[in-house]
Amino acid sequence: MFRKKVLLSTMVAISFLGCGEFVSAQTNSDKPKEIKENLEEKFANVSPKLLTNNANPLLDFMFTADPTAVEYNGRMYVYATNDHQQYEHVGKDGKNSYEKIRTLVMISSDDMVNWTYHGFIDTAKLAPWNQNSWAPSITSRLEADGKTHFYLYYSNGGGGTAMLTSTSPVGPWTDPLGKNIVDRSVPGVDCDAPFDPGVVIDNQGTGWLAFGGGTPKTDYMPGIAHIVKLGADMISLSGNVAKIPAPYFFEASELNFINETWVYTFNTSWKERIQWPYTNIDKPTICNMSYMTSKTPLNPDSWKYRDNYFKNAGEDNVGPWTNNHTHLIKFKEKYYLTYHAMYLQDYFGTKGGFRNVGIEEIQVDEKNVNIHMGKATFKGTSQLSPLNPFVLQQAETTGGTSGQVQFEAVGNLGNMVAKGKADKQCLMVRGADFSKQIPSKFQARVKGKGKIDVYVNTLKGTPLVSLISDGKQWTTLSKKIALKIDKGVGNIYFVFNGEGFLFDQWKFIDQ
C-alpha cells in the first residue's frame, strides 16, 4: 500500500548459493570454509508463531495491548497501547507500570494471519500537553469533504480521555483540541479515572463515547461507568453524561451498535462476587469481559446486563493472569474479538507484565444481539485468503518472526523497513499462493550491505534463492530461481543479516 520510488543502485552483487544447510565464511587464506547451521534449531525458541501454525499474537517482535480496530478499504486496522515502550525503558527485569508509554501502535491485515506493522503514533509529539497514551478506541465516518475521517480516542493516563483525528488510517494525526475531551472537569463525570474510552457511531451517524474507572462506590455496583453523546464534529460533547450500571465494573469500556441496539462491553473487577441478583445468568468470573445492551443509552435504567463473553486469558492458560481489554469488530462478514494476553514474556525473558494483542473469531447472534463465549488461544484465526507473492509485499508484513526483529520508519507514513543485525534473523509470511503459477525470479528492495536467503515451507536444505547487497542507496535486486518449487500454498521464510542492512519490500516474478 505504501510504496517508494526505486533509487539507482550502486555496487550491488547478486549471488545464488547451492549449499544446503551450510553457509560460507572467509578464512585467513581467503578460501571458503563451510559452517553447518541448523536454522530450525537456531530459531526454535524465539516465538510461538514462527515454526508453528499459531496466528497469535498478531506481532511477535514487540509488546502491544488494549486493542481497538476499524475496517477501511478491505483491511482491518488495529491500534494498541505500546507496552514495548515501557519494556524498552525498564528492561526485562522491570515492571510494566505504564508510566513511560506515550505512543500507540498501528497494524493492519486483510487475511487475519499476516499483519503489517505501520509503526506508532507519537502522542508525546502530537499532544505534548498529555501524560500518557493507553487503550485507544477508533471509529471512522465519510464526511462532507468526500474523505473518510478517523477519530481516535485514548486514555491520557488515568486523568482523562484525549483524541486525535486523521483522514488516513496511518496518519498524519492531529490533536484538534489541545486538551482532554473528557476529564473530571466535565459535569456529570463521577469517577476518579475517566479513561479507557469506547466509541461508536450509530445508524444515524451520531457518535457515542463510553469511559470510566477508578475507585468503586461499592464492589457490586461501582457506579463509575459513563456514556455521553458526541457532537456532530466528533470532537465535542452533546448533552449530559449518563451512567451505565455495570456490575463489578473495573475498566476497558467499548461500544458497538448492532441491530438498532447499543452494546457496551467492559472488564469486570477482581473482587469476590458476593452479591449477584440474577438467577438465570451466571456470575461473571474474575477479571473477565461482560456486556450490556440498551435501546436508549442515556437512560441508566434501560441498560440490561446480558452475560460474560470472554474469560481472562490466564484462566484459559494463555500466559499468566492479567487485566482484560477487548474490542468486537465485524470484518468481511465475520465477527472478531481483539484482546491481549501475555504471550511473549517467556520469549523475551521477562515476568514484568508485558502484554500482546491477539485475535479470535467469535460468534454473534445479530438478531437477538447475543455475543457467544470466546476463548483466548495461541492458534488464533484462520487465514481468510492466500497471500499473493506475485505483487509487491512489505517486509514489515509478517506471519511470524525470529523474535525481537527491529523495524524503522522510511518513506511514506505507515511504511516500515526491517533492520539487519550481525546475526541472522527471520521473517515469515503465511499462506503464500503458488498453486497457479511458479516463480522464475525473486526481487527485493534493499539498502546497505547484507544478504537475504529465501526458503519456502522449510528452513532446511538449500535456499530457493539468495540476494547479496552492497549498495549505499535503495535499490531493487532480482535473481533467477534455479531450484524447482512445487505448486501449492505455503509459508515463505526470509533469513537475513547485515548490520546497517535494510529490507523494504519483495515479490516473486513468474516470467
C-alpha positions in Angstrom: 0.0 0.0 0.0 2.8 2.3 0.8 5.3 2.4 -2.0 8.5 4.4 -2.6 10.4 5.3 -5.8 13.2 2.9 -6.5 16.6 4.6 -6.5 19.6 3.7 -8.7 21.8 1.0 -7.3 25.4 1.2 -6.6 27.9 -1.6 -6.0 25.3 -4.4 -5.9 26.3 -8.0 -6.1 23.8 -10.9 -6.6 24.6 -14.5 -5.9 22.9 -17.9 -5.7 24.0 -20.3 -3.0 23.5 -24.0 -3.5 25.0 -25.0 -0.2 22.3 -27.0 1.6 22.4 -26.2 5.3 25.8 -24.7 5.0 27.0 -21.1 4.6 30.3 -19.9 3.5 32.8 -17.9 5.7 36.1 -16.5 4.6 39.3 -17.8 6.3 42.6 -16.0 6.5 43.7 -17.7 3.3 40.5 -16.4 1.6 39.2 -19.9 1.0 35.6 -20.6 1.8 35.0 -22.6 5.0 31.8 -24.5 5.3 29.9 -24.0 8.6 26.9 -26.1 9.4 23.9 -24.2 10.6 20.6 -25.7 11.6 18.2 -22.8 11.1 15.2 -24.5 12.7 17.2 -25.2 15.8 18.6 -21.7 15.8 15.1 -20.2 15.7 13.3 -22.8 17.7 12.6 -20.9 20.9 12.1 -17.3 19.7 8.4 -17.0 19.0 5.2 -19.0 19.5 4.5 -18.4 15.8 7.5 -18.8 13.5 7.7 -22.6 13.4 4.1 -23.4 14.2 0.6 -22.8 12.7 -0.2 -20.3 15.5 -1.6 -16.9 14.5 -1.3 -15.2 17.9 -0.1 -12.8 19.0 -0.5 -10.5 16.0 3.0 -9.1 16.3 5.7 -11.4 17.9 8.6 -8.9 17.9 7.2 -6.3 20.3 4.7 -5.9 23.2 1.2 -4.4 22.5 -2.0 -4.2 24.5 -5.6 -2.8 24.8 -6.6 -3.2 21.2 -9.2 -1.4 19.1 -10.0 -1.8 15.4 -11.6 -0.3 12.3 -12.2 -1.5 8.8 -11.0 0.5 5.8 -10.7 -0.5 2.1 -10.8 -4.2 2.8 -8.3 -4.1 5.6 -8.6 -4.3 9.4 -6.6 -1.7 11.2 -5.7 -2.5 14.8 -4.4 0.2 17.2 -2.9 -0.7 20.6 -1.1 0.5 23.7 2.7 0.3 23.1 3.8 -1.8 26.0 7.1 -2.2 24.3 7.9 1.4 25.1 7.7 0.6 28.8 9.7 -2.6 28.2 12.5 -0.6 26.5 12.7 1.8 29.4 12.7 -0.6 32.3 14.2 -3.7 30.7 13.4 -7.4 31.1 13.8 -7.2 34.9 11.5 -4.1 35.2 7.7 -3.9 35.6 5.0 -2.7 33.3 3.7 0.2 35.3 2.7 2.0 32.1 4.1 5.5 33.0 6.6 5.5 30.1 4.1 4.8 27.4 3.4 7.7 25.1 2.9 6.0 21.8 0.2 3.9 20.1 0.9 1.1 17.7 -0.7 0.7 14.3 -1.0 -2.6 12.4 -3.3 -3.9 9.6 -4.3 -7.1 7.8 -6.5 -8.3 5.0 -6.2 -12.0 5.8 -6.1 -12.1 9.7 -2.8 -14.0 9.9 -0.2 -11.8 8.1 0.0 -8.4 9.8 1.6 -5.2 8.5 3.3 -3.1 11.1 2.8 0.6 10.4 4.8 2.0 13.3 3.4 4.1 16.0 1.5 7.3 16.8 3.8 9.6 18.8 1.4 11.3 21.2 4.3 12.9 23.1 5.0 15.0 19.9 1.4 15.4 18.7 0.0 16.3 22.1 2.9 17.3 24.4 0.5 18.5 27.0 -0.8 15.0 27.8 0.7 12.5 30.2 0.4 9.0 28.6 -1.4 7.2 25.8 -3.2 4.0 26.6 -6.2 2.0 25.5 -7.2 3.6 22.2 -10.7 3.3 20.6 -11.3 4.3 17.0 -14.1 4.8 14.6 -14.5 6.4 11.1 -17.1 8.2 9.0 -17.3 9.5 5.5 -17.6 13.3 5.8 -18.9 16.1 3.6 -15.5 16.6 2.0 -15.7 13.2 0.5 -13.0 11.8 2.7 -13.1 9.1 5.4 -12.2 10.7 8.7 -10.8 8.7 11.5 -11.5 9.6 15.1 -9.2 8.0 17.7 -9.8 8.4 21.4 -7.3 7.3 24.1 -6.5 7.4 27.8 -4.4 10.3 28.8 -3.1 8.3 31.8 -5.9 8.0 34.4 -6.7 11.6 34.3 -9.0 11.7 31.2 -9.6 10.9 27.6 -7.8 12.7 24.7 -8.3 12.3 21.0 -6.7 12.6 17.6 -8.1 12.8 14.1 -6.8 11.9 10.6 -8.0 11.3 7.0 -5.9 8.2 6.7 -5.7 5.1 9.0 -2.0 5.6 9.4 -1.9 9.4 9.7 -0.8 12.1 9.7 -2.6 12.5 13.0 -3.6 15.8 14.5 -4.7 16.9 18.0 -7.8 19.0 17.4 -8.5 20.1 21.0 -5.2 20.6 22.8 -6.9 19.2 25.9 -8.9 16.2 27.0 -12.3 15.7 25.5 -13.4 14.1 28.8 -12.0 14.6 32.3 -13.2 15.3 35.8 -14.0 18.9 34.9 -16.9 17.8 32.7 -20.2 18.0 34.6 -21.6 14.6 35.4 -18.3 12.8 35.4 -18.4 10.9 38.7 -15.3 8.8 38.7 -11.6 9.1 39.6 -10.4 7.9 36.2 -12.5 8.9 33.2 -10.3 6.9 30.9 -10.4 3.7 28.7 -12.7 5.2 26.1 -15.0 3.3 23.8 -16.5 5.0 20.7 -19.2 4.0 18.2 -21.2 5.7 15.5 -24.8 4.6 15.3 -27.0 4.1 12.2 -28.0 7.8 12.3 -24.4 8.9 12.1 -24.2 10.0 15.7 -21.1 9.3 17.8 -21.2 8.0 21.4 -18.4 7.7 23.9 -18.2 5.5 26.9 -15.5 5.7 29.6 -14.8 5.2 33.3 -12.6 3.8 36.0 -11.2 4.5 39.5 -12.5 3.9 43.0 -15.8 2.0 43.1 -18.7 3.2 45.1 -19.5 -0.5 46.0 -18.0 -3.7 44.9 -21.1 -4.9 43.1 -22.2 -1.6 41.6 -19.1 0.6 41.3 -21.1 3.4 39.7 -18.2 4.7 37.6 -19.0 3.7 34.1 -20.3 6.5 31.9 -21.6 7.3 28.4 -22.1 10.6 26.5 -23.3 11.6 23.1 -20.7 13.3 20.9 -21.2 16.4 18.9 -21.7 16.3 15.2 -18.0 17.2 14.8 -16.9 14.2 16.9 -14.6 16.4 18.9 -17.2 17.9 21.3 -19.8 16.6 23.7 -23.5 16.9 23.1 -25.7 16.8 26.2 -25.3 15.3 29.7 -23.1 12.5 30.8 -25.1 9.4 31.9 -24.1 6.4 34.0 -24.1 2.8 32.9 -25.0 0.5 35.8 -22.3 -2.1 35.0 -22.0 -4.7 37.8 -18.5 -5.4 39.1 -17.2 -2.8 36.6 -13.4 -2.3 36.6 -12.3 -0.6 33.3 -12.0 -1.2 29.5 -15.2 0.3 28.1 -16.0 -0.3 24.5 -19.1 0.3 22.4 -20.8 -1.4 19.4 -24.1 -0.8 17.6 -25.8 -4.0 16.5 -29.4 -4.3 15.2 -30.6 -0.9 16.5 -29.0 -1.7 19.9 -26.1 -0.1 21.8 -23.8 -2.8 23.1 -21.5 -1.9 26.0 -18.6 -4.2 26.9 -16.4 -3.9 29.9 -13.8 -5.6 32.1 -15.0 -6.8 35.4 -13.1 -6.4 38.6 -11.0 -8.8 40.7 -13.5 -8.6 43.6 -15.2 -11.6 45.0 -18.8 -12.0 43.6 -20.6 -11.9 46.9 -23.7 -10.1 45.6 -25.5 -11.3 42.5 -29.2 -10.7 41.9 -29.6 -12.8 38.7 -30.8 -16.4 38.9 -30.8 -17.0 35.1 -27.3 -15.5 34.4 -24.1 -16.9 35.8 -21.8 -14.7 37.9 -19.0 -13.2 35.8 -15.7 -14.8 36.5 -12.8 -12.7 37.9 -11.5 -10.0 35.6 -13.4 -11.2 32.5 -15.3 -9.3 29.8 -19.1 -8.8 30.1 -21.6 -6.9 28.1 -24.8 -4.9 28.4 -27.4 -3.7 25.9 -29.7 -0.7 25.6 -32.1 0.9 23.1 -31.9 4.3 24.9 -28.3 4.6 26.1 -28.7 7.8 28.1 -31.3 6.2 30.4 -29.4 4.2 33.0 -32.4 2.1 33.8 -32.6 0.9 30.2 -29.2 -1.0 30.3 -29.6 -4.7 30.7 -26.7 -7.0 31.9 -26.6 -9.8 29.4 -23.7 -12.1 30.2 -19.9 -12.5 30.1 -18.4 -13.4 26.8 -14.6 -13.7 27.3 -12.8 -15.0 30.3 -9.4 -13.9 31.5 -6.6 -15.3 29.2 -4.9 -16.6 32.3 -8.0 -18.7 33.0 -7.5 -20.3 29.5 -3.8 -20.9 30.2 -2.7 -18.4 27.5 0.0 -16.7 29.6 -0.4 -15.6 33.2 -3.4 -13.8 34.5 -3.6 -10.1 33.5 -6.0 -7.3 33.1 -8.5 -7.7 30.3 -9.4 -5.4 27.3 -11.3 -6.4 24.1 -12.9 -4.9 21.1 -15.5 -6.5 18.9 -15.5 -5.8 15.1 -17.2 -7.2 12.1 -14.9 -7.7 9.2 -15.7 -9.5 5.9 -19.0 -10.9 7.2 -17.4 -12.4 10.3 -17.1 -11.1 13.9 -13.7 -10.9 15.6 -12.6 -10.2 19.1 -9.3 -8.4 19.6 -7.8 -8.7 23.1 -4.5 -9.0 24.9 -2.6 -11.8 26.8 0.9 -12.3 28.0 2.0 -14.4 25.0 5.6 -13.3 24.7 7.0 -12.9 28.2 8.9 -16.2 28.1 10.4 -15.4 24.7 11.6 -12.1 25.9 12.8 -13.5 29.2 10.6 -11.2 31.4 7.9 -11.5 34.0 7.2 -7.8 34.2 3.6 -7.9 33.0 4.1 -7.0 29.3 1.1 -7.9 27.0 0.4 -8.7 23.4 -2.6 -8.4 21.2 -4.3 -11.5 19.9 -7.5 -12.0 17.8 -10.2 -14.7 17.7 -13.2 -15.3 15.6 -16.3 -15.0 17.7 -20.0 -15.8 17.1 -22.5 -13.0 17.4 -26.3 -13.5 17.0 -27.1 -10.2 15.5 -30.9 -10.7 15.6 -31.0 -11.2 19.3 -27.8 -9.2 20.0 -26.1 -12.2 21.8 -22.4 -12.5 22.0 -21.3 -16.1 22.4 -18.4 -17.1 24.6 -15.0 -16.6 23.1 -11.7 -18.1 24.2 -8.1 -16.9 24.1 -5.8 -19.2 22.2 -2.3 -19.3 20.6 -3.8 -20.8 17.4 -5.9 -17.7 16.7 -7.8 -17.2 13.5 -7.8 -19.0 10.1 -6.4 -17.2 7.0 -9.2 -15.6 5.0 -7.4 -15.7 1.7 -4.0 -16.7 0.4 -1.2 -14.1 0.2 -0.3 -13.2 -3.4 3.5 -13.5 -3.7 3.5 -12.0 -7.2 2.6 -8.5 -6.1 4.7 -6.2 -4.0 4.6 -7.1 -0.4 6.1 -5.2 2.5 8.9 -6.7 4.7 7.0 -5.4 7.7 4.1 -7.8 6.8 4.7 -10.9 8.8 3.0 -14.1 10.0 5.9 -14.7 12.4 9.5 -13.7 13.0 12.5 -14.9 14.8 11.7 -12.6 17.7 12.9 -9.1 18.6 13.3 -8.1 14.9 13.6 -4.4 14.6 11.9 -2.0 12.1 12.3 1.7 11.4 10.1 4.2 9.5 11.2 5.0 6.0 9.5 7.0 3.3 5.7 7.4 3.3 3.7 7.4 6.5 2.9 3.9 7.7 5.8 2.3 5.8 8.5 0.5 7.9 11.6 -1.5 6.8 13.3 -4.4 8.6 16.7 -3.7 10.0 19.6 -6.2 9.7 21.8 -7.3 12.5 25.2 -9.1 12.5 23.4 -12.3 13.4 20.7 -13.9 11.3 17.0 -13.0 11.7 13.9 -14.4 10.1 10.7 -13.0 8.7 7.9 -15.3 7.7 4.7 -14.8 5.7 1.9 -17.4 5.9 -0.2 -19.0 3.2 1.5 -17.7 0.0 -0.2 -18.9 -3.1 2.0 -20.7 -5.6 -0.8 -23.0 -6.8 -1.5 -21.4 -10.2 2.0 -20.1 -11.2 5.6 -21.0 -10.5 8.0 -18.1 -10.0 11.1 -17.7 -12.2 12.6 -14.8 -10.3 12.7 -13.2 -6.9 13.2 -9.5 -6.3 13.6 -7.3 -3.2 14.1 -3.6 -2.4 17.1 -3.3 -0.1 19.8 -0.9 1.1 23.2 -1.4 2.6 25.5 -4.4 3.0 23.7 -7.7 3.7 22.1 -10.9 2.5 18.7 -12.5 2.2 18.1 -16.2 1.9 14.6 -17.2 0.8 13.0 -20.6 1.8 9.6 -22.0 1.1 7.8 -24.2 3.6 11.0 -25.3 5.4 14.2 -23.8 6.7 16.1 -26.9 5.8 18.1 -27.5 2.8 19.2 -25.1 0.0 17.6 -21.7 -0.1 15.3 -21.1 -3.0 17.3 -18.0 -3.9 19.8 -15.7 -2.2 20.4 -12.0 -2.7 23.6 -10.2 -1.6 23.5 -6.4 -1.4 26.4 -4.0 -1.1 24.6 -0.8 -2.1 24.6 2.5 -0.3 21.3 3.6 -1.9 17.9 2.0 -2.1 17.9 -0.5 -5.0 15.8 -3.3 -6.3 17.7 -6.6 -6.8 16.3 -9.6 -8.7 17.7 -13.1 -9.2 16.6 -16.0 -11.3 15.4 -19.0 -9.3 17.3 -22.2 -10.3 15.6 -24.6 -7.9 12.2 -26.3 -8.6 9.3 -25.2 -6.4 6.2 -27.3 -6.1 2.8 -25.9 -6.8 0.6 -25.1 -3.7 0.1 -22.8 -0.8 2.9 -22.5 1.7 4.9 -20.3 4.0 7.9 -18.1 2.9 10.9 -17.5 5.2 13.3 -14.7 4.7 16.5 -15.2 6.6 18.6 -12.0 6.5 21.5 -10.4 8.2 23.9 -7.5 7.9 24.5 -4.5 10.2 23.1 -1.4 8.6 21.2 -3.5 6.1 17.6 -2.5 5.4 14.9 -4.7 3.7 11.8 -2.9 2.4 9.7 -5.0 0.1 9.7 -8.1 -2.1 7.8 -10.1 -4.7 8.2 -13.1 -7.0 8.1 -12.8 -10.8 6.5 -15.5 -12.9 8.3 -14.8 -16.2 
